[in-house]
Amino acid sequence: MGNQEQTMIDKAKPIIFSTPMVIEILAGRKTQTRRPMKPQPDLTGMRFTGERWEMYLGYPLGHDVPLGRINSGDILYVKETFFKNNLPDGYGFNAATEYFYKANNYPSEVYEQMKCFGYKWKSSRFMPKKAARIFLEVTDVKIGPLQDITDKQIFEEGCRFAKTVKWDDLIPDLRAMARKDLFVPLWDSIYKKSGHTWATNPFVWAYEFERMK
């Protein structure tokens, strides 16, 4: 490993993705993600720039989009569901495979061996940085109400009915259905407990990223 690669890993920040979203990232179909702002901004804190009203958020002038935990140019490492192969050589799994990832499409015998040897998937929350295989470079960061998301952005979030169809070839009916039938239920399933549901229209960080080769 070169010095540049090691520096990248050392500075990388964690971000958690569910298994379906990891699959979309690996396929190159997910290039955006949204996360609720914590705490939510005080919408009474507005100011006039001479041309338009902007959120102030209690930050110094010139910081209309405040710096958050993740910023443009940052490198992220994806935390995903996994387990570590601790079996000795010659037993069960391929000894050369140190980590297994749920998002991979393993042969059925792998899952049978997992069951036989008592292996269980570990939550993405517990993945160490050294187990990460996916690194992302953040190319843009925006803030705004969740419901401002466009159908095209939902497509780029990895929510789509037609996996192999390009956005320009997708019929309008499917574009609209992706919002109602895919993105909103997925969002609410993740953030219902925190109270940041689609209906509450929380302010979110919107991150655009590119997967690093």
SULCORTA-V140399 format. One record per backbone hydrogen bond with DSSP energy under -1.0 kcal/mol. NH is the residue of the N-H (numbers start at 1). CO is the residue of the C=O. Records with the same first field share a line. If there is no record, write none. Layout:
BEGIN
NH = CO / CO
END
This chain:
BEGIN
6 = 2
7 = 3
8 = 4
9 = 5
10 = 6
11 = 7
13 = 75
15 = 77
17 = 79
22 = 18
23 = 19
24 = 20
25 = 21
26 = 22
27 = 23
28 = 25
29 = 24
30 = 24
31 = 156
32 = 156
33 = 207
35 = 205
37 = 203
45 = 42
46 = 44
47 = 54
49 = 52
54 = 47
56 = 45
59 = 56
63 = 60
73 = 138
74 = 71
76 = 136
77 = 13
78 = 134
79 = 15
82 = 122
83 = 100
85 = 98
91 = 88
97 = 94
100 = 83
102 = 81
104 = 101
106 = 104
110 = 107
112 = 108
113 = 109
114 = 110
115 = 111
116 = 112
117 = 113
119 = 114
122 = 82
126 = 123
127 = 124
131 = 128
132 = 129
136 = 76
137 = 210
138 = 74
139 = 208
140 = 208
142 = 206
144 = 204
146 = 202
148 = 145
149 = 146
154 = 150
155 = 151
156 = 152
158 = 155
159 = 154
169 = 166
170 = 167
175 = 171
176 = 172
177 = 173
178 = 174
180 = 176
181 = 177
182 = 178
183 = 178
184 = 179
186 = 182
187 = 183
188 = 184
189 = 185
190 = 186
191 = 187
192 = 188
195 = 192
196 = 191
201 = 198
204 = 144
205 = 35
206 = 142
207 = 33
208 = 140
209 = 31
210 = 137
212 = 135
END
